[in-house]
Amino acid sequence: MSAPNETQDKERLKCIEEYFRSEYADMLSLASYLLNNNKALAEVAVQDTFVFALEHMDKLTASPNPVGWLYNVLKNIVRHIYRDQQRLLKRVVSIGEAPELRASDYGRDLRLSMSSFNDSDTILLIQFYIQGYSVKELARKYDISVGACKMRIKRAKENMKEKYSDLLG
């Protein structure tokens, strides 16, 4: 009876490997951007994403958009990393080891990024403007029409402008 399980495990690993090969670089770039260009934390986030995917393979394969599912997992892992970093910094500051640091000063760009990184539209915006994807590539990647992709990018851009109008002047 172990033969079907071995075959199934090999198929799972092959599936994860395909997603890893096709998405790793883009996910690393996105995680790095969201984590204030901290490459080490970005690598941890992406690797944790694929470990989670392997552990929850049934959810990945059942998803109508497995790539989108992976990006949502990455987004949540990045949020957890950010939260952990904030807690650690608050502890360090509270015990006086680094009085020149204040939690409010840490990762301002990261907080801005994370506060606006609440939906798939913002992921599209980041991938379009920062990672250099074309609208057609993004539409294909997320299995949506080109028109829908353009609308989502536009909506995310408007939301960002609205959120940060005080910073933009």
Kinemage of the C-alpha trace (Angstrom):
@kinemage 1
@onewidth
@group {chain A} dominant
@subgroup {mainchain}
@vectorlist {calphas} color= white
{ca met a 1} P 0.000 0.000 0.000
{ca ser a 2} L 2.932 2.349 0.331
{ca ala a 3} L 3.389 2.573 -3.449
{ca pro a 4} L 0.380 4.893 -3.990
{ca asn a 5} L 1.546 7.116 -1.131
{ca glu a 6} L 5.045 7.280 -2.578
{ca thr a 7} L 3.642 8.145 -6.000
{ca gln a 8} L 1.384 10.764 -4.472
{ca asp a 9} L 4.282 12.253 -2.504
{ca lys a 10} L 6.409 12.427 -5.646
{ca glu a 11} L 3.589 14.172 -7.497
{ca arg a 12} L 3.217 16.677 -4.652
{ca leu a 13} L 6.932 17.409 -4.637
{ca lys a 14} L 6.934 17.811 -8.411
{ca cys a 15} L 4.022 20.255 -8.206
{ca ile a 16} L 5.711 22.326 -5.492
{ca glu a 17} L 8.970 22.238 -7.428
{ca glu a 18} L 7.235 23.627 -10.536
{ca tyr a 19} L 5.740 26.505 -8.559
{ca phe a 20} L 9.069 27.066 -6.837
{ca arg a 21} L 10.899 27.316 -10.167
{ca ser a 22} L 8.323 29.598 -11.758
{ca glu a 23} L 7.504 31.886 -8.816
{ca tyr a 24} L 10.481 31.963 -6.447
{ca ala a 25} L 12.291 34.945 -7.984
{ca asp a 26} L 9.143 37.071 -8.163
{ca met a 27} L 8.050 36.125 -4.672
{ca leu a 28} L 11.519 36.895 -3.329
{ca ser a 29} L 11.477 40.294 -5.009
{ca leu a 30} L 8.040 41.095 -3.608
{ca ala a 31} L 8.910 39.896 -0.098
{ca ser a 32} L 12.153 41.849 -0.177
{ca tyr a 33} L 10.294 45.004 -1.146
{ca leu a 34} L 7.713 44.509 1.595
{ca leu a 35} L 10.374 43.764 4.190
{ca asn a 36} L 12.288 46.966 3.536
{ca asn a 37} L 14.820 45.251 1.231
{ca asn a 38} L 15.873 42.780 3.900
{ca lys a 39} L 16.960 39.903 1.643
{ca ala a 40} L 17.520 37.439 4.491
{ca leu a 41} L 14.009 37.897 5.888
{ca ala a 42} L 12.584 37.795 2.361
{ca glu a 43} L 14.246 34.429 1.731
{ca val a 44} L 12.862 33.093 4.999
{ca ala a 45} L 9.375 34.314 4.066
{ca val a 46} L 9.429 32.697 0.632
{ca gln a 47} L 10.870 29.439 1.936
{ca asp a 48} L 8.242 29.357 4.680
{ca thr a 49} L 5.606 29.918 2.005
{ca phe a 50} L 6.683 26.804 0.141
{ca val a 51} L 6.928 24.760 3.343
{ca phe a 52} L 3.375 25.847 4.185
{ca ala a 53} L 2.265 24.965 0.647
{ca leu a 54} L 3.765 21.508 0.971
{ca glu a 55} L 2.043 20.991 4.317
{ca his a 56} L -1.281 22.198 2.886
{ca met a 57} L -1.013 20.700 -0.572
{ca asp a 58} L -4.710 19.838 -0.632
{ca lys a 59} L -5.625 23.525 -0.307
{ca leu a 60} L -3.096 24.535 -2.954
{ca thr a 61} L -4.345 22.015 -5.494
{ca ala a 62} L -7.997 22.750 -4.694
{ca ser a 63} L -7.513 26.469 -5.259
{ca pro a 64} L -8.842 27.824 -8.565
{ca asn a 65} L -5.763 30.077 -8.601
{ca pro a 66} L -2.814 28.256 -6.995
{ca val a 67} L -0.341 31.049 -7.764
{ca gly a 68} L -2.625 33.581 -6.103
{ca trp a 69} L -2.976 31.216 -3.148
{ca leu a 70} L 0.829 31.120 -2.813
{ca tyr a 71} L 1.012 34.928 -2.888
{ca asn a 72} L -1.666 35.183 -0.200
{ca val a 73} L 0.317 32.781 1.977
{ca leu a 74} L 3.443 34.878 1.363
{ca lys a 75} L 1.553 38.039 2.277
{ca asn a 76} L 0.429 36.507 5.568
{ca ile a 77} L 3.903 35.223 6.396
{ca val a 78} L 5.373 38.672 5.703
{ca arg a 79} L 2.793 40.161 8.066
{ca his a 80} L 3.806 37.698 10.778
{ca ile a 81} L 7.484 38.502 10.282
{ca tyr a 82} L 6.739 42.224 10.477
{ca arg a 83} L 4.701 41.735 13.646
{ca asp a 84} L 7.478 39.670 15.224
{ca gln a 85} L 10.052 42.336 14.324
{ca gln a 86} L 7.896 45.026 15.927
{ca arg a 87} L 7.481 42.995 19.123
{ca leu a 88} L 11.202 42.334 19.322
{ca leu a 89} L 12.042 45.981 18.806
{ca lys a 90} L 9.565 47.051 21.488
{ca arg a 91} L 11.147 44.614 23.940
{ca val a 92} L 14.633 45.870 23.172
{ca val a 93} L 13.533 49.471 23.604
{ca ser a 94} L 11.585 48.739 26.789
{ca ile a 95} L 14.554 47.124 28.522
{ca gly a 96} L 16.796 49.984 27.508
{ca glu a 97} L 19.324 48.162 25.361
{ca ala a 98} L 18.865 50.579 22.500
{ca pro a 99} L 17.429 53.846 23.797
{ca glu a 100} L 18.195 55.662 20.541
{ca leu a 101} L 15.721 53.414 18.717
{ca arg a 102} L 11.991 53.869 18.945
{ca ala a 103} L 9.499 51.377 17.616
{ca ser a 104} L 7.750 54.192 15.794
{ca asp a 105} L 10.932 54.917 13.825
{ca tyr a 106} L 11.504 51.347 12.708
{ca gly a 107} L 10.475 50.391 9.224
{ca arg a 108} L 8.346 53.396 8.325
{ca asp a 109} L 8.440 52.351 4.703
{ca leu a 110} L 7.522 48.832 5.708
{ca arg a 111} L 4.504 50.026 7.661
{ca leu a 112} L 3.377 52.090 4.703
{ca ser a 113} L 3.831 49.111 2.433
{ca met a 114} L 2.093 46.713 4.782
{ca ser a 115} L -0.839 48.989 5.495
{ca ser a 116} L -1.609 49.213 1.804
{ca phe a 117} L -0.847 45.557 1.112
{ca asn a 118} L -4.276 44.300 2.039
{ca asp a 119} L -5.585 43.010 -1.232
{ca ser a 120} L -4.736 41.354 -4.499
{ca asp a 121} L -5.083 44.686 -6.324
{ca thr a 122} L -2.046 46.030 -4.491
{ca ile a 123} L -0.082 42.901 -5.372
{ca leu a 124} L -0.843 43.627 -9.027
{ca leu a 125} L 0.220 47.247 -8.586
{ca ile a 126} L 3.556 46.231 -7.063
{ca gln a 127} L 4.197 43.615 -9.714
{ca phe a 128} L 3.308 46.051 -12.492
{ca tyr a 129} L 5.311 49.072 -11.337
{ca ile a 130} L 8.115 47.554 -9.293
{ca gln a 131} L 8.681 44.134 -10.796
{ca gly a 132} L 8.032 45.263 -14.364
{ca tyr a 133} L 5.325 42.817 -15.405
{ca ser a 134} L 3.140 43.798 -18.328
{ca val a 135} L -0.633 43.921 -17.915
{ca lys a 136} L -0.962 40.926 -20.244
{ca glu a 137} L 1.516 38.900 -18.188
{ca leu a 138} L -0.308 39.696 -14.958
{ca ala a 139} L -3.693 38.902 -16.484
{ca arg a 140} L -2.378 35.545 -17.658
{ca lys a 141} L -0.667 34.850 -14.329
{ca tyr a 142} L -3.813 35.500 -12.269
{ca asp a 143} L -6.249 34.155 -14.849
{ca ile a 144} L -8.194 37.397 -15.252
{ca ser a 145} L -8.996 39.502 -18.301
{ca val a 146} L -6.666 42.302 -19.389
{ca gly a 147} L -9.441 44.824 -18.705
{ca ala a 148} L -9.973 43.499 -15.189
{ca cys a 149} L -6.225 43.627 -14.575
{ca lys a 150} L -6.032 47.264 -15.726
{ca met a 151} L -8.994 48.164 -13.515
{ca arg a 152} L -7.447 46.508 -10.461
{ca ile a 153} L -4.145 48.321 -10.992
{ca lys a 154} L -6.000 51.608 -11.407
{ca arg a 155} L -8.060 50.977 -8.261
{ca ala a 156} L -4.956 50.125 -6.215
{ca lys a 157} L -3.206 53.240 -7.499
{ca glu a 158} L -6.172 55.421 -6.520
{ca asn a 159} L -6.307 53.802 -3.073
{ca met a 160} L -2.609 54.479 -2.534
{ca lys a 161} L -2.968 58.090 -3.637
{ca glu a 162} L -5.881 58.518 -1.260
{ca lys a 163} L -4.086 56.886 1.678
{ca tyr a 164} L -0.877 58.824 1.209
{ca ser a 165} L -2.152 62.164 -0.070
{ca asp a 166} L -0.846 63.882 3.074
{ca leu a 167} L 2.643 62.495 2.411
{ca leu a 168} L 2.559 63.429 -1.263
{ca gly a 169} L 1.682 67.027 -0.537
